[in-house]
Amino acid sequence: MDEDGLFSHAGDGTVVHDIRPDIVFGNTDVWFGDHVRDFMIAVLKTGGIDWFQSSAAGLDNAALISVGKISRLYTTNHTQSEAMAEWALWQAFDFLKCGPQHRAQQADGNWSRLEMREMMGSRWLIVGYGSIGSAVGKRVQLLGGHVTGARRSPGPAEGADHIVPMALVKSELAQADVVLLSLPLTDETEGLVDEEFLSAMRPDALLMNLGRGQLIDEGALVAALDAGRPAFAAVDVTAEEPLPKDSPLWHHPKIAITPHNSAMTQATYIRADETFLDNLQRYLAGEPLKHVVPPETFANE
C-alpha cells in the first residue's frame, strides 16, 4: 500500500483493487500514515489471512484484536524496547540531575548551584518486567543501579537483581527512587496507579509510564504531585490520546510529557522490518515463528 492508500502488485506494480493476501505485515508506516483505516478495512474484508505480523508489541487495540480473530497466525514485535529503554534513561537522568530546575534557572539568569543525585546506587522498581523492562534493567545495572522487577511469572530475569510478584508491588514502593510502568493494559492493571499507590511512593521519587495511559488515575496523579509525593512524573502515554488541549497535565510543573513516541527512531523501524523478514524466512521454510500470540488470546476478547 502506498502513501495514497492504493494497493499494488509488488512484482509488476499494477494497482490491485481486490486484495486477498495470505500474509500481511502491519509496519510503522501503516499506523502513522494517513490511510491506516483503509489498510485495516482491506485486511478485515478478506475474512481470513494465514499470518499477520505486527510491528507493535501490544494487543490492547480493538483493530488489532479484530485482525487477530481472522488470522491463523499472529506475531508481535518487541524490538522497540531498545529505543524505549533509552527514553527511560533520558527521563531518569534529567530528573536526577535536576534538569527542570537547571533550565528554569538558566531562563532567569540565576547562577545557583543545585545538589544532584547519581544513577549509581539508585533503586528502580520496574512494574511489568517484559522486554521493555529487561532492556531498561540491563542498562540501569551497567550504570550501577539496583533493579527490582515485578511480573506475574516467578524466577530470575535478565537485568533484574530481584523479581517480585505483582501482589507485592505496593510494598516495594517505599524503597524505590524510580518507578517505571511497562506493563500492558488489562482489567487488572487499569487504574493501578491510584491514590493509595501514589501515597506509598517516596516524596523524592520519579514515576515514569511507558505502558498505557489508563494505568494511571491522572486526577490522582495531579493531586499527589501537588501534595509532594512523588516528586515528578514522566509519561509517554496518556489516558486520552492525543492529549486534549485543556488537560492539566500539559502545563503541570512536575510532569514531563512526550506524545507516545518513545519508540520512534529509524533503528526501531529497521528492527521491525528485520523481525518480519526473519519470520518470513521461517514461514517459508515451515519453521516455528517468533513471538506468536496464542489464538485463544483473541477468542476471549
C-alpha positions as CSV (number, residue, x, y, z in Angstrom):
1,M,0.0,0.0,0.0
2,D,1.4,3.4,-1.0
3,E,1.0,6.8,0.7
4,D,-2.1,7.4,-1.3
5,G,-3.8,4.3,0.1
6,L,-3.5,2.3,-3.2
7,F,-2.5,-1.3,-3.2
8,S,-0.3,-2.5,-6.0
9,H,1.3,-5.8,-7.1
10,A,4.9,-5.9,-5.8
11,G,6.1,-7.6,-9.0
12,D,4.7,-5.5,-11.9
13,G,3.4,-2.5,-10.0
14,T,-0.2,-2.8,-11.3
15,V,-2.9,-1.5,-9.0
16,V,-4.9,-4.2,-7.2
17,H,-8.4,-3.3,-6.0
18,D,-9.5,-6.7,-4.6
19,I,-6.6,-7.7,-2.4
20,R,-6.6,-11.2,-0.9
21,P,-3.3,-11.7,0.8
22,D,-2.1,-14.7,2.7
23,I,0.5,-12.7,4.6
24,V,0.1,-9.2,6.0
25,F,2.8,-7.0,7.6
26,G,1.4,-4.1,9.5
27,N,4.5,-1.9,9.7
28,T,5.1,1.5,11.2
29,D,4.1,3.3,8.0
30,V,0.6,1.8,8.4
31,W,0.0,3.0,12.0
32,F,1.3,6.5,11.4
33,G,0.2,7.0,7.9
34,D,-2.9,8.8,6.5
35,H,-4.6,5.6,5.4
36,V,-4.5,3.3,8.4
37,R,-8.3,2.9,8.2
38,D,-8.2,1.9,4.5
39,F,-5.5,-0.7,5.4
40,M,-7.4,-2.2,8.2
41,I,-10.7,-2.3,6.2
42,A,-8.9,-4.0,3.3
43,V,-7.4,-6.6,5.7
44,L,-10.6,-7.3,7.6
45,K,-12.6,-7.6,4.3
46,T,-10.6,-10.7,3.4
47,G,-12.4,-12.6,6.1
48,G,-9.2,-14.6,6.9
49,I,-5.5,-14.5,6.4
50,D,-2.8,-17.0,7.2
51,W,-0.4,-14.8,9.0
52,F,-0.3,-11.3,10.3
53,Q,3.0,-9.7,11.5
54,S,2.5,-6.6,13.7
55,S,5.3,-4.1,14.2
56,A,3.8,-3.5,17.7
57,A,4.1,-5.5,20.9
58,G,0.7,-4.6,22.4
59,L,-2.6,-6.3,21.8
60,D,-4.9,-3.8,23.5
61,N,-6.1,-2.2,20.3
62,A,-9.5,-3.1,19.0
63,A,-8.4,-3.1,15.4
64,L,-5.5,-5.5,16.1
65,I,-7.8,-7.7,18.1
66,S,-10.1,-7.9,15.1
67,V,-7.2,-8.8,12.9
68,G,-6.1,-11.4,15.4
69,K,-9.5,-13.1,15.2
70,I,-9.2,-13.7,11.4
71,S,-5.5,-14.7,11.4
72,R,-4.3,-18.3,11.6
73,L,-1.0,-17.0,12.9
74,Y,-0.4,-13.6,14.6
75,T,3.0,-12.5,15.6
76,T,4.2,-9.4,17.5
77,N,7.4,-7.4,17.6
78,H,9.4,-6.5,20.7
79,T,12.5,-4.7,19.2
80,Q,11.1,-1.2,20.0
81,S,12.2,-1.9,23.6
82,E,15.7,-0.7,22.8
83,A,14.6,2.9,22.0
84,M,12.1,2.9,24.8
85,A,14.8,1.9,27.3
86,E,16.8,5.0,26.2
87,W,13.7,7.2,26.8
88,A,13.6,5.9,30.3
89,L,17.2,6.6,31.0
90,W,16.9,10.1,29.4
91,Q,14.0,11.0,31.7
92,A,15.7,9.5,34.8
93,F,18.9,11.3,34.2
94,D,17.1,14.6,33.6
95,F,15.2,14.1,36.9
96,L,18.3,13.0,39.0
97,K,20.4,15.9,37.6
98,C,17.7,18.5,38.3
99,G,17.0,19.2,34.6
100,P,13.8,21.2,35.1
101,Q,15.4,23.3,37.9
102,H,18.5,24.0,35.9
103,R,16.5,25.0,32.8
104,A,14.4,27.4,34.9
105,Q,17.5,28.9,36.4
106,Q,19.1,29.4,33.0
107,A,15.9,31.2,31.8
108,D,16.1,33.5,34.8
109,G,19.9,34.1,34.5
110,N,20.2,32.6,38.0
111,W,23.7,31.2,38.8
112,S,22.8,28.9,41.8
113,R,24.3,25.5,42.4
114,L,22.0,22.6,42.9
115,E,22.8,19.3,44.6
116,M,22.1,16.5,42.3
117,R,21.7,12.7,42.6
118,E,23.5,9.8,40.9
119,M,22.3,6.9,38.9
120,M,24.9,4.9,40.8
121,G,23.2,3.3,43.7
122,S,19.7,4.4,42.6
123,R,16.9,1.8,43.2
124,W,14.5,1.1,40.4
125,L,11.1,-0.7,40.6
126,I,10.0,-1.8,37.1
127,V,6.4,-2.8,37.1
128,G,5.8,-5.2,34.2
129,Y,9.1,-6.8,33.6
130,G,9.0,-8.0,30.0
131,S,11.1,-7.0,27.0
132,I,11.0,-3.3,27.8
133,G,11.7,-3.8,31.5
134,S,14.6,-6.1,30.7
135,A,16.1,-3.6,28.2
136,V,15.9,-0.8,30.9
137,G,17.1,-3.1,33.7
138,K,20.3,-4.1,31.9
139,R,21.2,-0.5,31.2
140,V,20.5,0.6,34.8
141,Q,22.6,-2.3,36.2
142,L,25.6,-1.3,34.0
143,L,25.3,2.2,35.4
144,G,25.4,0.9,39.0
145,G,21.7,1.0,39.8
146,H,19.7,-1.7,41.6
147,V,16.7,-3.2,39.8
148,T,13.6,-4.9,41.1
149,G,11.2,-6.2,38.6
150,A,7.6,-7.1,39.1
151,R,5.8,-9.6,37.0
152,R,3.3,-12.5,37.1
153,S,5.8,-15.3,36.4
154,P,8.5,-16.1,39.0
155,G,12.2,-16.8,38.6
156,P,15.2,-14.7,37.6
157,A,15.2,-12.3,34.7
158,E,18.0,-10.6,32.8
159,G,18.7,-7.1,34.0
160,A,16.9,-7.6,37.4
161,D,18.5,-8.1,40.8
162,H,15.2,-9.3,42.1
163,I,11.8,-10.3,40.7
164,V,8.7,-10.0,42.9
165,P,5.1,-10.9,42.2
166,M,2.7,-8.2,41.2
167,A,0.9,-8.6,44.5
168,L,4.0,-7.1,46.3
169,V,4.4,-4.0,44.1
170,K,3.0,-1.6,46.7
171,S,5.2,-2.9,49.4
172,E,8.3,-2.2,47.2
173,L,7.4,1.5,46.5
174,A,8.9,2.9,49.7
175,Q,12.4,1.7,48.6
176,A,12.3,3.0,45.0
177,D,13.9,6.1,43.7
178,V,12.4,5.4,40.3
179,V,9.2,3.6,39.5
180,L,8.7,2.6,35.8
181,L,5.4,1.2,34.4
182,S,5.9,-1.0,31.4
183,L,3.0,-3.4,31.5
184,P,0.0,-3.9,29.2
185,L,-3.5,-2.6,29.9
186,T,-5.8,-5.2,31.3
187,D,-8.8,-5.3,33.6
188,E,-6.4,-6.0,36.4
189,T,-3.9,-3.2,35.6
190,E,-6.3,-0.4,34.7
191,G,-6.1,2.3,37.3
192,L,-3.2,0.5,39.0
193,V,-1.6,3.8,40.0
194,D,-4.2,5.3,42.2
195,E,-4.2,7.5,45.4
196,E,-3.1,4.5,47.5
197,F,-0.2,3.6,45.1
198,L,1.0,7.2,44.9
199,S,0.9,7.8,48.6
200,A,3.1,4.8,49.1
201,M,5.8,6.3,46.9
202,R,8.7,8.3,48.3
203,P,8.5,12.1,48.2
204,D,11.8,12.3,46.2
205,A,10.8,9.6,43.7
206,L,10.2,9.7,40.0
207,L,7.2,7.9,38.3
208,M,7.5,7.0,34.6
209,N,5.0,5.4,32.3
210,L,5.9,3.5,29.2
211,G,2.9,1.2,29.3
212,R,-0.6,2.6,28.7
213,G,-2.1,5.9,29.9
214,Q,-5.0,4.1,31.6
215,L,-2.7,2.5,34.1
216,I,-2.6,5.8,35.9
217,D,-5.5,7.7,37.5
218,E,-4.5,11.1,36.1
219,G,-6.6,13.1,38.6
220,A,-5.0,11.3,41.5
221,L,-1.5,11.8,39.9
222,V,-2.0,15.6,39.7
223,A,-3.3,15.7,43.3
224,A,-0.3,13.6,44.5
225,L,2.3,15.8,42.7
226,D,0.7,18.9,44.2
227,A,0.9,17.3,47.6
228,G,4.6,16.5,47.1
229,R,4.6,12.7,46.7
230,P,6.1,11.6,44.3
231,A,8.5,14.4,43.2
232,F,8.0,14.2,39.5
233,A,6.3,12.2,36.7
234,A,7.4,11.5,33.1
235,V,4.9,9.9,30.8
236,D,5.0,8.8,27.2
237,V,1.3,7.8,27.2
238,T,-1.9,9.3,28.5
239,A,-5.4,8.1,29.1
240,E,-6.7,10.0,26.1
241,E,-4.5,10.4,23.0
242,P,-3.9,12.9,21.6
243,L,-3.9,14.6,25.0
244,P,-6.7,17.3,25.0
245,K,-5.5,20.9,24.9
246,D,-7.3,21.6,28.2
247,S,-5.7,18.8,30.1
248,P,-4.0,19.9,33.3
249,L,-1.1,17.6,32.5
250,W,0.2,19.9,29.8
251,H,1.4,22.7,32.0
252,H,2.0,21.0,35.3
253,P,5.5,21.9,36.5
254,K,6.1,18.4,37.8
255,I,5.1,16.4,34.7
256,A,7.1,15.8,31.5
257,I,5.1,14.6,28.5
258,T,6.1,13.0,25.2
259,P,3.4,12.2,22.6
260,H,3.7,8.4,22.7
261,N,6.8,8.5,20.6
262,S,9.4,6.8,22.8
263,A,10.0,4.1,20.3
264,M,10.0,6.3,17.2
265,T,13.6,6.0,15.9
266,Q,14.9,4.9,12.5
267,A,16.6,2.0,14.1
268,T,13.2,0.8,15.6
269,Y,11.7,0.8,12.1
270,I,14.6,-1.2,10.7
271,R,14.4,-3.7,13.5
272,A,10.7,-4.2,13.0
273,D,11.4,-4.9,9.3
274,E,14.1,-7.4,10.3
275,T,11.7,-9.1,12.6
276,F,9.3,-9.6,9.7
277,L,12.0,-10.8,7.3
278,D,13.3,-13.3,9.9
279,N,9.8,-14.6,10.5
280,L,9.1,-14.7,6.7
281,Q,12.1,-16.9,6.2
282,R,10.8,-19.2,9.0
283,Y,7.3,-19.1,7.5
284,L,8.5,-20.1,4.0
285,A,10.7,-22.9,5.5
286,G,7.8,-24.3,7.6
287,E,9.6,-23.4,10.8
288,P,8.0,-22.1,14.0
289,L,7.7,-18.3,14.0
290,K,8.9,-16.0,16.8
291,H,6.5,-14.1,19.1
292,V,3.4,-16.0,18.2
293,V,0.2,-14.9,20.1
294,P,-2.0,-17.9,21.1
295,P,-5.3,-17.8,19.1
296,E,-7.2,-18.1,22.4
297,T,-5.9,-14.6,23.3
298,F,-8.2,-13.2,20.6
299,A,-11.1,-15.6,21.1
300,N,-11.5,-14.3,24.7
301,E,-11.8,-10.7,23.6
